[in-house]
Amino acid sequence: MPGTLAVLTMTRAHHDALLGQVDGLSVGSVPPDLHVVISMGDRDLTRGRLPLGTDRWRTVVRPVPTDRRALPYAAARNLAAEIAIEEGAQILVFLGGGVLPGPRTLERYVTAATEGAAAAGTSGPVVWSGPMLDLPPVENPAVGYPLRTLHELGRRTPGAPDLAPGQYRRDDRWHLFSPDVFAMSAEDFTAVGGFCPDYTGPGLEAFDFGTVVSGHGGSLVWVGGTEVYRQPEDRLSPEQEVKHALAHTKVWRERWGAEPGSPWLTRLVGEGLLRQDRSGRIAAS
């Protein structure tokens, strides 16, 4: 379906990882028609200093207003979707800046978004998702990863079901949803209103998005054969996690009038980084 598929990426500073993603897209069975890359305070990316262009698809790079203390992932995803939809995209595939697609990832997401609703038994908006495998550090940065044999290197992250290619499974465990890899039709993304841009930094913005989708009668559906591969990235420090958790919890309370029931926060409480009183209210330790 020419002219309908967009890959949406948001990143800052991880240039080699982004170039690896472009290489991964180039060897896929179905290339995108459009690659939208949102720069979160990355001057080199914004000024076009990276060799992202190809004659196989259009590449659009745009900046999003950014406070470097907390990157605007939610706003960046919304901006990428807005640009893609204005350019005529009907299927949106979101990939984190450090994520490499598998050889048939895009093909199977296109099939799911265009034909999978009946097979999956869904009627409302659908978030199509798949497993993400963690890659070890690349042996030779000048050469990069062997893109056709990534499955031999990747370590599967827990949670996502192991499905045969083309198999679908609905799931209500929205805490397993990762905004670093999912697909939606442009119609469904518009219908649910995208991500709440009040969240900055990573954290509850994905859980909030799942709550919104569920409220619209939507579903999370795993798609077999859509494996993607996450390149190594810097982990948040405990102090950074606590900072984001407290800020995100405040936004959640303002939006939903309750405490968020997120396993992420439960883990931070269990590790003693946050505390929870008898009413369930989250606070700094």
Long-range contacts (C-beta under 8 A, 24 or more apart in sequence): 1-90, 1-91, 1-110, 1-114, 2-33, 3-33, 3-88, 4-33, 4-88, 4-89, 4-90, 4-91, 4-110, 5-30, 5-32, 5-33, 5-34, 5-89, 5-90, 5-91, 5-93, 5-106, 5-110, 6-32, 6-33, 6-34, 6-35, 6-36, 6-84, 6-87, 6-89, 6-91, 6-92, 6-93, 7-32, 7-34, 7-35, 7-36, 7-93, 7-94, 7-95, 7-101, 7-106, 8-36, 8-38, 8-77, 8-80, 8-81, 8-84, 8-92, 8-93, 8-94, 8-95, 9-35, 9-36, 9-37, 9-38, 9-80, 9-94, 9-95, 9-96, 9-97, 10-37, 10-38, 10-40, 10-64, 10-73, 10-76, 10-77, 10-80, 10-96, 10-97, 11-37, 11-38, 11-39, 11-40, 11-42, 11-45, 11-96, 11-97, 11-98, 12-39, 12-40, 12-41, 12-42, 12-45, 12-66, 12-71, 12-97, 13-42, 14-97, 14-98, 14-231, 14-233, 15-44, 15-45, 15-50, 16-141, 16-144, 17-97, 17-98, 17-231, 17-233, 18-45, 18-50, 18-52, 18-97, 18-98, 19-50, 19-51, 19-52, 20-100, 20-144, 20-145, 20-231, 21-95, 21-97, 21-98, 21-99, 21-100, 21-101, 22-52, 22-54, 23-100, 23-144, 23-147, 24-100, 24-101, 24-147, 24-229, 25-57, 25-101, 25-106, 26-54, 26-56, 27-103, 27-147, 27-148, 28-101, 28-102, 28-103, 28-104, 28-105, 28-106, 28-107, 29-103, 29-104, 29-106, 29-107, 30-104, 30-106, 30-107, 30-110, 31-56, 31-57, 31-106, 32-57, 32-93, 32-106, 33-57, 33-58, 33-89, 34-58, 34-59, 34-60, 34-84, 34-87, 34-89, 35-59, 35-60, 36-60, 36-62, 36-80, 36-83, 36-84, 36-87, 37-61, 37-62, 37-80, 38-62, 38-63, 38-64, 38-76, 38-77, 38-79, 38-80, 39-63, 39-64, 40-64, 40-66, 40-71, 40-72, 40-73, 40-76, 41-66, 41-68, 41-71, 58-87, 60-87, 67-200, 70-200, 70-201, 70-243, 70-244, 70-247, 71-200, 71-201, 71-202, 72-197, 72-200, 73-179, 73-195, 73-199, 73-200, 73-201, 73-202, 73-205, 74-195, 74-196, 74-197, 74-198, 74-199, 74-200, 74-205, 75-195, 75-197, 75-200, 77-179, 77-194, 77-195, 78-194, 78-195, 78-197, 81-186, 81-189, 81-194, 84-186, 85-186, 85-189, 85-190, 89-186, 90-185, 90-186, 90-187, 91-183, 91-184, 91-185, 91-186, 92-183, 92-184, 92-185, 92-186, 92-189, 93-182, 93-183, 94-179, 94-180, 94-181, 94-182, 94-183, 94-184, 95-180, 95-181, 95-228, 96-179, 96-180, 96-181, 96-230, 98-180, 98-230, 98-231, 98-232, 98-233, 99-132, 99-180, 99-181, 99-228, 99-229, 99-230, 99-231, 100-135, 100-145, 100-147, 100-150, 100-228, 100-229, 100-230, 100-231, 101-228, 101-229, 102-150, 102-151, 102-225, 102-226, 102-227, 102-228, 102-229, 103-147, 103-148, 104-165, 104-225, 104-226, 105-130, 105-225, 105-226, 105-227, 105-228, 108-165, 108-166, 108-223, 108-224, 108-225, 108-226, 109-183, 109-223, 109-226, 111-166, 112-168, 112-183, 112-221, 112-223, 112-226, 113-183, 113-184, 113-185, 116-168, 116-221, 116-223, 119-168, 120-168, 120-169, 120-170, 120-219, 120-221, 121-170, 122-170, 122-218, 122-219, 122-221, 123-217, 124-216, 124-217, 124-218, 124-219, 125-184, 125-188, 125-189, 125-191, 125-192, 125-213, 125-216, 125-217, 125-218, 125-219, 126-184, 126-185, 126-188, 126-218, 126-219, 126-220, 126-221, 127-177, 127-182, 127-183, 127-184, 127-188, 127-210, 127-213, 127-218, 127-219, 127-220, 127-221, 128-182, 128-183, 128-184, 128-221, 128-223, 128-226, 129-160, 129-177, 129-178, 129-181, 129-182, 129-183, 129-220, 129-221, 129-222, 129-223, 129-226, 130-160, 130-181, 130-222, 130-223, 130-224, 130-225, 130-226, 130-227, 130-228, 131-156, 131-157, 131-160, 131-161, 131-162, 131-222, 131-226, 131-227, 131-228, 132-157, 132-160, 132-178, 132-180, 132-181, 132-227, 132-228, 132-229, 132-230, 133-157, 133-227, 133-228, 133-229, 133-230, 134-229, 134-230, 134-232, 135-229, 135-230, 135-231, 135-232, 136-232, 137-232, 138-231, 145-229, 145-231, 150-229, 151-227, 153-229, 154-227, 154-229, 157-230, 160-222, 161-222, 163-222, 163-223, 163-224, 163-225, 164-224, 164-225, 165-224, 165-225, 166-223, 166-224, 166-225, 167-223, 167-224, 167-225, 168-221, 168-222, 168-223, 168-224, 169-221, 169-222, 170-219, 170-220, 170-221, 171-220, 171-221, 171-222, 172-214, 172-220, 173-220, 174-207, 174-210, 174-211, 174-213, 174-214, 174-220, 175-207, 175-210, 175-262, 175-263, 175-264, 176-220, 177-206, 177-207, 177-209, 177-210, 177-220, 178-206, 179-205, 179-206, 179-209, 180-228, 180-230, 181-226, 181-228, 183-223, 188-218, 191-216, 192-216, 192-218, 196-251, 196-255, 198-251, 198-254, 198-255, 199-247, 199-248, 199-251, 200-247, 201-240, 201-243, 201-244, 201-247, 201-248, 202-236, 202-244, 203-241, 203-244, 203-245, 203-247, 203-248, 203-264, 204-245, 204-248, 204-249, 204-251, 204-252, 204-260, 204-262, 204-264, 205-248, 207-260, 207-262, 207-264, 208-251, 208-252, 208-255, 208-260, 211-256, 238-271, 238-273, 241-268, 241-273, 242-268, 242-273, 242-274, 242-284, 245-273, 245-274, 245-282, 246-274, 246-282, 246-283, 246-284, 249-282
